[in-house]
């Protein structure tokens, strides 16, 4: 991420927290003049040792590039998984970052790499939806895909999310000159993974209900369960729950069915 020296001066605390996720390159007059990055115990070993061989010793005693306990402690202490910032600040960060983020109600969520169960289910469901929508004026798209949602059409409550799958219709009409989709999807799908359950089940459910989306699928690839919500007038008007041995079916696309455990 690149930020100006003025931004660093005005918001040093914010960028000090962000540098644990990715290096912060500080610019002045358009040129990079410094780099702000996270400092670890491994950095100290490298800096204080003239023999770098010990860092990569075959017994692995010093090769601790990733310590889950230390990372989780840092996240808890500095709230790195969720941060507050303005929409303009988020756009600046998101446009210059190689990481994936979501922005919901003023909070930033960093998206983790999904596991194989998540990806297999997304791939299967994408194929099923694509086959169903062939010949229809709608298409299914797969993340990464930024979707801008306004709560009840109010730009003061702008959110950016990356659903796992989304069905959008007449998408060319709602795509701007930069190739960014600006419309409202008809159907959104989120597949649960460890660490995102609460956000998908509560935070996103509330956002999608309040943004004009018509249907929301919430799928658990391990248990095989699925919950489908239908929205109208910013309210939940219908809910269907499917267990692992049942095929779930869309409420707005009759005949679109999918069995989670296959």
C-alpha positions in Angstrom: 0.0 0.0 0.0 1.3 3.5 -0.9 0.4 6.5 1.3 1.7 10.1 1.3 4.0 11.4 4.1 1.2 13.8 5.0 -1.2 10.8 5.5 1.4 9.1 7.8 1.8 12.3 9.8 -2.0 12.7 10.3 -2.9 9.1 10.9 0.2 7.3 12.1 -1.6 5.1 14.5 -3.9 3.7 11.8 -1.0 2.9 9.5 1.0 1.4 12.3 -1.8 -1.1 12.8 -2.1 -1.7 9.1 1.6 -2.5 8.5 1.1 -5.8 10.3 -1.0 -6.9 7.3 1.2 -5.5 4.6 4.1 -3.1 4.1 3.2 0.6 3.9 5.2 2.6 1.3 5.5 6.3 2.2 5.7 8.7 -0.7 6.7 12.3 -1.1 6.1 14.2 -4.4 5.1 10.9 -6.0 8.3 9.0 -5.0 8.7 6.3 -2.4 11.0 7.5 0.4 10.4 5.0 3.2 8.7 1.7 4.1 6.8 1.0 7.3 6.5 -2.7 8.1 5.8 -5.1 10.9 8.8 -6.1 13.0 9.1 -9.7 14.4 11.4 -11.7 16.5 12.8 -13.3 13.4 13.8 -9.9 12.1 15.9 -9.4 15.3 17.6 -12.8 14.7 18.5 -11.8 11.2 19.7 -8.3 12.2 21.8 -9.5 15.1 23.3 -12.6 13.4 26.2 -12.6 11.0 25.4 -16.2 10.1 22.1 -16.3 8.2 22.5 -20.1 7.9 21.1 -20.5 11.4 17.8 -19.0 10.3 17.3 -21.9 7.9 18.9 -24.6 9.9 17.8 -28.1 8.8 16.5 -28.9 12.2 14.0 -26.1 11.9 14.5 -24.9 15.5 14.6 -21.3 14.5 12.4 -21.4 11.4 9.3 -19.9 13.0 8.1 -17.6 10.2 4.4 -18.1 11.3 3.4 -18.4 14.9 -0.4 -18.8 15.1 -0.5 -17.9 18.8 1.5 -14.7 18.3 -0.6 -13.7 15.3 -3.9 -14.3 17.2 -2.6 -12.3 20.1 -1.7 -9.4 17.8 -5.1 -9.5 16.2 -6.8 -9.5 19.6 -4.6 -6.7 20.9 -4.8 -4.4 18.0 -8.1 -5.5 16.4 -6.4 -6.1 13.1 -9.2 -8.3 11.6 -11.7 -5.4 11.9 -10.9 -1.7 11.8 -12.9 1.5 11.6 -12.3 4.0 8.8 -14.2 6.2 6.5 -15.3 5.1 3.1 -12.8 7.3 1.3 -10.0 5.9 3.5 -11.1 2.4 2.6 -11.3 3.1 -1.1 -7.7 4.5 -1.0 -6.5 1.5 0.8 -8.4 -1.1 -1.2 -7.4 0.4 -4.6 -3.7 0.1 -3.8 -3.6 -3.1 -1.9 -3.0 -6.7 -3.1 -5.1 -8.1 -0.2 -8.9 -8.6 -0.2 -11.1 -6.6 2.1 -14.7 -5.9 2.8 -16.2 -2.7 4.1 -19.4 -3.1 6.1 -20.9 -0.3 8.2 -17.6 1.6 8.6 -15.6 -1.5 9.6 -12.9 -3.2 7.4 -12.7 -7.0 7.3 -9.6 -8.6 5.9 -10.5 -11.8 3.9 -8.6 -14.9 4.6 -7.6 -17.5 2.0 -10.5 -20.1 1.7 -10.0 -23.8 2.4 -10.4 -26.6 -0.1 -14.0 -27.5 1.1 -15.1 -24.0 0.6 -13.6 -23.8 -2.9 -14.9 -27.1 -4.1 -18.5 -26.2 -3.1 -18.2 -22.7 -4.7 -16.9 -24.4 -7.9 -19.8 -26.9 -8.0 -22.5 -24.4 -7.3 -21.1 -22.0 -9.9 -21.3 -24.7 -12.6 -24.9 -25.6 -11.5 -26.0 -21.9 -11.6 -24.3 -21.2 -14.9 -26.0 -24.2 -16.5 -29.4 -23.1 -15.1 -29.0 -19.5 -16.3 -27.9 -20.4 -19.8 -30.3 -18.5 -22.2 -31.6 -16.3 -19.5 -30.8 -12.5 -19.1 -28.7 -13.2 -16.0 -25.3 -14.5 -15.2 -23.5 -15.9 -12.2 -20.1 -14.4 -11.1 -17.5 -15.7 -8.7 -15.4 -13.8 -6.1 -13.2 -11.8 -6.2 -15.8 -9.4 -7.3 -16.4 -6.1 -5.5 -20.1 -5.4 -5.0 -21.2 -1.9 -3.8 -24.3 -2.0 -1.7 -26.1 1.0 -0.2 -28.4 0.6 2.8 -31.8 1.6 1.4 -30.2 3.4 -1.4 -28.5 6.0 0.8 -24.9 6.8 -0.2 -24.1 7.8 3.3 -24.3 4.0 4.1 -22.1 2.6 1.4 -20.6 -0.9 1.8 -18.3 -3.0 -0.4 -18.5 -6.8 -0.1 -17.1 -9.8 -2.0 -19.8 -12.5 -2.0 -18.6 -16.0 -3.0 -21.2 -16.1 -5.8 -23.6 -13.6 -7.2 -26.3 -13.6 -9.8 -26.8 -10.3 -11.7 -29.1 -9.5 -14.6 -28.5 -7.0 -17.4 -25.1 -6.4 -15.9 -23.8 -4.4 -18.9 -26.3 -1.7 -18.1 -25.0 -1.4 -14.5 -21.3 -1.5 -15.3 -19.4 1.8 -15.3 -16.7 3.0 -17.7 -13.9 1.5 -15.5 -15.6 -2.0 -15.7 -16.9 -1.9 -12.2 -20.4 -3.3 -11.5 -22.6 -0.7 -9.7 -26.0 -2.5 -9.6 -27.8 -4.7 -7.1 -27.5 -8.5 -7.5 -30.6 -10.5 -7.4 -29.1 -13.4 -5.5 -26.0 -13.7 -3.3 -24.2 -16.8 -2.0 -21.9 -17.1 1.0 -20.1 -20.3 1.9 -19.1 -20.7 5.5 -15.5 -21.1 6.6 -13.9 -21.2 10.0 -13.7 -17.6 11.2 -16.4 -16.0 9.0 -19.5 -17.7 10.4 -20.7 -14.8 12.5 -20.1 -12.2 9.8 -22.0 -14.2 7.1 -24.8 -15.3 9.4 -25.6 -12.0 11.0 -23.7 -9.0 9.6 -24.1 -9.8 5.9 -27.6 -11.1 6.4 -28.6 -7.7 7.8 -26.8 -5.8 5.1 -28.2 -7.9 2.2 -31.7 -7.5 3.6 -31.3 -3.8 3.8 -29.8 -3.3 0.3 -32.4 -4.5 -2.2 -31.0 -8.0 -2.7 -33.8 -10.5 -3.4 -32.3 -13.8 -2.2 -29.4 -14.9 0.0 -28.0 -18.4 0.2 -25.9 -19.4 3.3 -24.2 -22.7 2.9 -22.1 -24.9 5.2 -19.9 -27.2 3.1 -18.9 -29.5 6.1 -22.4 -30.1 7.7 -24.1 -29.9 4.3 -26.8 -27.5 5.6 -28.1 -24.5 3.7 -30.4 -21.6 4.7 -32.1 -19.5 1.9 -33.6 -16.2 2.7 -36.0 -14.2 0.4 -36.2 -10.4 0.9 -38.8 -7.9 -0.1 -39.2 -4.2 0.9 -36.0 -4.5 3.1 -37.5 -7.4 5.2 -37.1 -11.2 5.4 -40.3 -12.5 3.9 -39.5 -16.2 3.6 -36.8 -18.6 4.9 -36.1 -22.2 4.0 -33.7 -24.5 5.8 -32.2 -27.6 4.1 -30.3 -30.5 5.7 -27.4 -32.4 4.2 -29.6 -35.1 2.6 -31.9 -32.6 0.9 -31.5 -30.6 -2.3 -32.0 -26.9 -1.7 -34.0 -24.9 -4.2 -34.1 -21.2 -5.0 -37.3 -19.3 -4.3 -36.9 -16.7 -7.1 -35.5 -19.1 -9.7 -37.8 -22.1 -9.7 -36.0 -25.3 -10.7 -32.6 -24.1 -9.6 -31.6 -26.9 -7.2 -28.4 -27.9 -5.5 -27.3 -30.7 -3.1 -24.5 -29.5 -0.8 -23.2 -33.0 0.1 -22.2 -34.7 -3.1 
